[in-house]
Structure formats: C-alpha cells, structure tokens
Amino acid sequence: MGLDLPLPRGFRLQLGGGITSGGVNMEDTASLLVGVDSDPGRDFVAGIRYRLREQENAFRIETAAADFTLFLREWMIFFAPRLRYITLYTSEPVRRRRGVGELELESQGMEFGAGYLGLANWGITVSYRFDDYSRDLSRMARYPRLAELLLSQGSLNLAWGLDRSQLRIDASYYFERLPLVLGIGAGRNSSAIDGSNYDTASLQARWDEGGSWGVELEGGSTRSEGGYRSLFLATIVSYRW
C-alpha cells in the first residue's frame, strides 16, 4: 500500500508499507518506505528515500538512497546512490551457547541508466547496478557448512539473495485510450556470495486513471545457472492526493 501526498513548492511525500509472504514456510517480511521527491513536472527531478525490510529472527535491511533524473527531450538519464545497513541473525544454538545474536554489514551501491522515450507509445530503459560490501561474503560459499551452523535459515536465504551487480532492460507500452501501461523486463544478476549469475524476467500492468487510486500487478520468475527456478507475484495499491 502506498500514499503520494503533496508538499509545498511541488514536492511530493511518498509513504508505503506492506507484508509479503514467501519461502518454504511462507515467512512474513514487513516493509516500510518514506521518501520525498521534487516537482515531477520539471526537467530535473531529485528524491531521497528510506526503506526498511525486516523478517523476525531472520534479517533487517535499512536503506538510505537518493535518486536524480534528468530529462533531455526524448531521453532520460538517471543515477541513484544508496547505502544499506544489513543485520543477519545467528542460529538459535549460536545465540544460546555463544550469546551472539547478530552479524552486521554495510553495502555501498550505485545504479545508473538511460531511457529513450521517443518511440510512439513506448519507453525503453537500460540500467546497471552494483554494490560493494563491508564483509567478504564469498566465505559463505567456501565454508557452506559453517555458514549453516552460524546463521538462521532466514538469514541464509537473504544472504544468498544479495547481489554484486545487476544489468537490466525494461520496455513499457502506454495505451492511448486506456489508463493502462504494460511492461516487460529482463535482467542478469551476479551473486555477492559465489559470483554465479541468475536471470530474471517480469511482466507488469499498471492501471492509473490520473485520479486518486492506482493499481499495479507484477509477476515473473528467476532462474539460476544450476537450473533452479522460482516465481514471484506482487500487487501494489496506491492513493494520491
């Protein structure tokens, strides 16, 4: 669920939150978003964001990010630096015997890209993102049994999903007579643990009449080099003043 609220001088306040369920045991992950954007009608748009994702006894991720977008006629150029504080939780035996409950690390990252908006009803965007971590996460690949003993299952799942880099392309089609946007995207991610690659593909549909309410649906899949495949589905409802 998201809210888009007006502020003085054309600024916008973004508020969002929700709960997602996934994994073998369908664990719940809570999320929170607070952000401020400059006037979206100008040629240069800037924003700052704070995001929180947390799963009980599994992980906690706090993200501070900024994004800057420049519109040049038919082109769009953007870059977005970010800083993440990641907390992983140890397994119950380690907490009980050693009294150590958390493992903390930081990541500094950057995303940049460009989009072309000159095609009739179409928009195409190419982006690249990379992250640098304060700890050597490749040790988890070299000593997998030790990682399984030290970390909770939720932390292990999260850690193996941390990326070193991502290359992505997205295309959107804007209907002329309907307030509907359809999108398709594909990306290649590189794991921060073992350097292996996995591919993602997604489809999006966004219905926004330009009034207060908007609905977005997204579904897709990921496929690793080893052939493992997973599916995902998300629904976002937004309200704008």
LINZI-V318376 format. One record per pair of residues at least 12 apart in sequence whose C-alpha atoms are under 6 Angstrom apart, sorted by the first residue. I is the first residue (numbers start at 0). J is the second residue. Records with the same first field share a line. If there is no record, write none. Layout:
I: J + J
//
This chain:
0: 15 + 16 + 235 + 236 + 237
1: 14 + 15 + 237
2: 14 + 237 + 238 + 239
3: 239
4: 240
9: 38
10: 36 + 37 + 38
11: 35 + 36
12: 34 + 35
13: 33 + 34 + 35
14: 32 + 33
15: 31 + 32
16: 30 + 31
17: 29 + 30
28: 53 + 54
29: 52 + 53
30: 51 + 52
31: 50 + 51
32: 49 + 50
33: 48 + 49
34: 47 + 48
35: 47
42: 69 + 70
43: 68 + 69
44: 67 + 68
45: 66 + 67
46: 65 + 66
47: 64 + 65
48: 63 + 64
49: 62 + 63
50: 62
56: 88
57: 88 + 153 + 154
58: 86 + 87 + 154
59: 85 + 86
60: 84 + 85
61: 83 + 84
62: 82 + 83
63: 81 + 82
64: 80 + 81
65: 79 + 80
66: 78 + 79
73: 115 + 116 + 117
74: 114 + 115 + 116
75: 113 + 114
76: 113
77: 111 + 112
78: 110 + 111
79: 109 + 110
80: 108 + 109
81: 108
82: 106 + 107
83: 105 + 106
84: 105
85: 103 + 104 + 105
86: 102 + 103
87: 101 + 102 + 154
88: 100 + 101 + 151
89: 101 + 149 + 150 + 151
90: 149 + 150 + 151
104: 133
105: 132 + 133
106: 131 + 132
107: 130 + 131
108: 129 + 130
109: 128 + 129
110: 127 + 128
111: 126 + 127
112: 125 + 126
113: 125
120: 172 + 173
121: 171 + 172
122: 170 + 171
123: 169 + 170
124: 168 + 169
125: 167 + 168
126: 167
127: 165 + 166
128: 164 + 165
129: 163 + 164
130: 163
136: 192
137: 192 + 193
140: 193
161: 191
162: 189 + 190 + 191
163: 189 + 190 + 191
164: 188 + 189
165: 187 + 188
166: 186 + 187
167: 185 + 186
168: 184 + 185
169: 183 + 184
170: 182 + 183
178: 206 + 207 + 208
179: 205 + 206
180: 204 + 205
181: 203 + 204
182: 202 + 203
183: 201 + 202
184: 200 + 201
185: 199 + 200
186: 198 + 199
197: 222 + 223 + 224
198: 221 + 222
199: 220 + 221
200: 219 + 220
201: 218 + 219
202: 217 + 218
203: 216 + 217
204: 216
211: 238 + 239
212: 237 + 238
213: 236 + 237
214: 235 + 236
215: 234 + 235
216: 233 + 234
217: 232 + 233
218: 231 + 232
219: 231
//
